[in-house]
Amino acid sequence: MLPRKQRHCCRAAQFGLALLLGAMALGVATAGPGYPQPAQGKVAPTEQAQPLDSRWTEIQARGRIRVGLDPSLGPAYLYTDLERQTYAGFEWDILEALAQILQVQVDPIYVAWSEQLAALQADEVDLIWGAREALGLDPEQFLATRPYYLSPQRLVVRDPSPASGPEEPAIEALSQLFGRKVGIVVNSTGAALLEAYNERRGNAIRLFATSNPERLFAQLQAGQLDAVLVDQPVAALNLRQAGSRLRLVGPPLFPMPLVGVVSSQHPSLKEAVDGAISSLIENGTLQQILEKWQLWDPTLMSPASTED
């Protein structure tokens, strides 16, 4: 089994590599206030004319929504809090806030991340949640909710030490990675990004890949790596643990919208969850949750904006 946070990173390489290759250049895929969001979870034209199903009414009647979760995603996404005997992470906080808006209780059901879509098809759960992207979903079988978080890649470097004397110029952007040794998580979006760049530029960047993000940050602090490129939640968690020795540089890169997923047979549930996500955005709760986990970034387009 892959390490906890690695399970989250793998999904981007599986579904997003084609987009990465199409957008490949060191300055592309950066986020800003005008970053366009791809349409998520649109219903096929033949389905749009049909009346909504009764799944949301059934969930309201039972008072519980069955949610497929995999706590092995790990901090800061979703993990088991043994001390409090519950789940934790920004994904869990958002899910609990959604349930409060929907006025139902979360019935968490453990399903391995790789098996969640099958569990949804088998009607073992109503919703799957956690580190899921709409890319690669079959629209005839699955509906993606509106995004609740844009997860970008972030470049992390070591703070220069004044006592160490003259050094190479400090890294402030991806364009300065030529000839440097950069750590990546295997099968991650960051790995796909830099590996594709190297294919075009003759291995201009010296890549060190591992399935253990903690090892990358330990080597970065020890001076064995010049930089690390990882998902923002992984970066934020390790920066909190590393103190002031490490810092983020450059803009967020290639932000990927994270979504919940429901069966295509249950558009009424998608509509209800979409409405709850909208409420969390409008009342500021989503921002508060992301700020709690040090994930709120005003330079990223808010998930509240879905217009192209």
MIDRENSE-917932 format. One record per residue (C-alpha): x, y, z; residue in one letter. Coordinates in pm, whole numbers, padded with zeros to 5 digits, always signed. Layout:
REM MIDRENSE-917932
XYZA;...
REM end
This chain:
REM MIDRENSE-917932
+00000+00000+00000M;+00122+00349-00081L;+00200+00596+00199P;-00098+00800+00309R;-00036+01130+00134K;+00102+00950-00171Q;-00243+00800-00234R;-00375+01152-00289H;-00091+01248-00519C;-00134+00947-00748C;-00478+01044-00872R;-00351+01357-01049A;-00097+01170-01256A;-00360+00917-01361Q;-00613+01173-01481F;-00423+01496-01541G;-00110+01403-01734L;-00267+01471-02073A;-00354+01824-01966L;-00008+01876-01822L;+00159+01772-02145L;-00067+02000-02343G;+00013+02300-02122A;+00381+02222-02069M;+00612+02518-02019A;+00765+02637-01697L;+00559+02951-01681G;+00220+02800-01764V;-00059+02664-01550A;-00015+02930-01286T;-00320+03054-01104A;-00451+03404-01063G;-00778+03586-01007P;-00881+03515-01365G;-00787+03146-01373Y;-01065+02968-01567P;-01228+02668-01407Q;-01328+02368-01617P;-01696+02283-01612A;-01763+02019-01350Q;-02028+01754-01331G;-02242+01868-01621K;-02534+01643-01702V;-02567+01509-02055A;-02828+01691-02268P;-03061+01390-02267T;-03049+01378-01887E;-03110+01750-01839Q;-03463+01721-01972A;-03552+01443-01727Q;-03704+01514-01384P;-03478+01480-01084L;-03463+01145-00909D;-03572+01075-00550S;-03233+00999-00392R;-03203+01330-00207W;-03557+01287-00071T;-03462+00938+00051E;-03151+01073+00226I;-03354+01343+00395Q;-03604+01083+00515A;-03335+00860+00665R;-03147+01162+00805G;-02806+01024+00704R;-02585+01043+00398I;-02352+00748+00334R;-02010+00884+00240V;-01725+00672+00111G;-01399+00786+00272L;-01038+00670+00280D;-00854+00814+00584P;-00524+00680+00452S;-00511+00998+00242L;-00343+01139+00551G;-00285+01492+00685P;-00390+01746+00591A;-00651+01586+00364Y;-00833+01317+00562L;-00703+01098+00842Y;-00809+00915+01156T;-00783+01112+01480D;-00724+00829+01727L;-00729+01056+02031E;-01075+01191+01954R;-01187+00869+01782Q;-01307+01049+01474T;-01181+01171+01138Y;-00987+01492+01083A;-00843+01700+00802G;-00973+01983+00586F;-01174+01736+00374E;-01353+01612+00686W;-01418+01963+00816D;-01576+02062+00484I;-01786+01744+00478L;-01916+01806+00831E;-02001+02165+00741A;-02188+02043+00432L;-02387+01796+00640A;-02487+02077+00876Q;-02616+02282+00584I;-02798+01978+00445L;-02936+01896+00791Q;-02829+01532+00776V;-02570+01325+00959Q;-02258+01191+00790V;-02248+00812+00788D;-01877+00753+00708P;-01804+00425+00531I;-01444+00320+00478Y;-01376+00244+00113V;-01025+00228-00030A;-00971+00523-00264W;-00918+00297-00566S;-01247+00115-00499E;-01470+00414-00432Q;-01614+00453-00782L;-01713+00086-00784A;-01878+00128-00443A;-02077+00420-00580L;-02191+00213-00877Q;-02295-00068-00642A;-02502+00179-00437D;-02298+00102-00125E;-02249+00477-00067V;-02433+00792-00173D;-02128+01016-00211L;-01753+00970-00236I;-01532+01238-00089W;-01164+01317-00057G;-00886+01405-00305A;-01107+01340-00605R;-01093+01522-00937E;-01354+01532-01213A;-01089+01448-01475L;-01132+01094-01600G;-01484+01044-01465L;-01728+00876-01704D;-02015+01130-01729P;-02257+00849-01813E;-02189+00691-01473Q;-02076+00971-01241F;-02156+01332-01163L;-01898+01565-01006A;-02013+01828-00760T;-01899+02184-00794R;-01538+02228-00674P;-01478+02299-00307Y;-01099+02346-00328Y;-00841+02421-00596L;-00533+02213-00514S;-00219+02359-00677P;+00142+02249-00688Q;+00383+02458-00482R;+00757+02501-00501L;+00931+02480-00162V;+01290+02591-00102V;+01525+02634+00191R;+01577+02978+00338D;+01931+03101+00265P;+02157+03107+00567S;+02346+03438+00618P;+02629+03253+00793A;+02694+03014+00508S;+02869+03268+00287G;+02821+03318-00089P;+02584+03066-00244E;+02406+03012-00571E;+02128+03262-00644P;+01819+03187-00438A;+01545+02999-00618I;+01235+03212-00659E;+01059+03043-00953A;+01045+02723-01159L;+01252+02891-01432S;+01553+02879-01196Q;+01552+02501-01155L;+01788+02434-01448F;+02070+02213-01322G;+01921+02195-00971R;+01823+01881-00777K;+01447+01886-00714V;+01242+01642-00508G;+00908+01507-00633I;+00655+01250-00515V;+00630+00959-00758V;+00316+00955-00978N;+00215+01303-00861S;+00108+01607-01061T;+00438+01777-00973G;+00630+01473-01097A;+00436+01470-01426A;+00499+01842-01469L;+00877+01826-01425L;+00922+01493-01601E;+00743+01630-01908A;+00963+01940-01896Y;+01275+01725-01880N;+01163+01522-02180E;+01154+01840-02384R;+01468+01998-02240R;+01708+01703-02219G;+01681+01634-01847N;+01760+01993-01752A;+01640+01935-01395I;+01791+01666-01172R;+01490+01489-01027L;+01480+01285-00708F;+01156+01087-00674A;+01022+00907-00368T;+00686+00789-00238S;+00762+00945+00101N;+00701+01324+00112P;+00852+01350+00462E;+01181+01224+00322R;+01181+01499+00059L;+01144+01773+00319F;+01409+01619+00545A;+01654+01614+00254Q;+01562+01969+00156L;+01637+02092+00508Q;+01965+01898+00510A;+02078+02064+00187G;+02060+01743-00018Q;+01789+01892-00242L;+01759+02242-00383D;+01377+02244-00399A;+01066+02029-00369V;+00750+02045-00583L;+00439+01902-00412V;+00066+01954-00360D;-00011+02263-00152Q;-00172+02069+00140P;+00142+01855+00169V;+00361+02165+00148A;+00158+02353+00409A;+00170+02063+00654L;+00546+02018+00625N;+00616+02391+00644L;+00431+02404+00975R;+00651+02121+01102Q;+00971+02262+00956A;+00936+02609+01107G;+01110+02898+00932S;+01380+02696+00753R;+01159+02631+00449L;+00940+02864+00245R;+00707+02869-00053L;+00824+03053-00364V;+00653+03140-00688G;+00282+03132-00766P;+00049+02833-00723P;+00086+02602-01023L;-00174+02400-01212F;-00455+02413-00952P;-00679+02109-00982M;-01043+02138-00863P;-01136+01880-00598L;-01496+01759-00609V;-01736+01512-00453G;-01881+01243-00679V;-02230+01093-00696V;-02394+00845-00930S;-02527+00980-01259S;-02859+00827-01153Q;-02884+01073-00863H;-02876+01430-00999P;-03099+01539-00710S;-02814+01463-00469L;-02562+01653-00681K;-02799+01951-00683E;-02832+01940-00303A;-02455+01910-00245V;-02383+02185-00497D;-02623+02413-00313G;-02458+02334+00020A;-02110+02405-00120I;-02242+02738-00253S;-02375+02822+00093S;-02039+02742+00256L;-01868+02972+00009I;-02117+03254+00049E;-02124+03250+00430N;-01745+03235+00459G;-01730+02892+00623T;-01522+02738+00346L;-01265+03016+00373Q;-01249+02969+00751Q;-01185+02597+00714I;-00912+02647+00456L;-00753+02920+00668E;-00752+02680+00966K;-00543+02437+00762W;-00333+02718+00609Q;-00469+02643+00262L;-00657+02962+00181W;-00484+03149-00099D;-00645+03472-00222P;-00441+03455-00543T;-00639+03150-00648L;-00978+03194-00805M;-01244+03124-00542S;-01442+02805-00598P;-01745+03033-00569A;-01685+03146-00927S;-01790+02886-01179T;-01827+03109-01482E;-01586+03039-01766D;
REM end
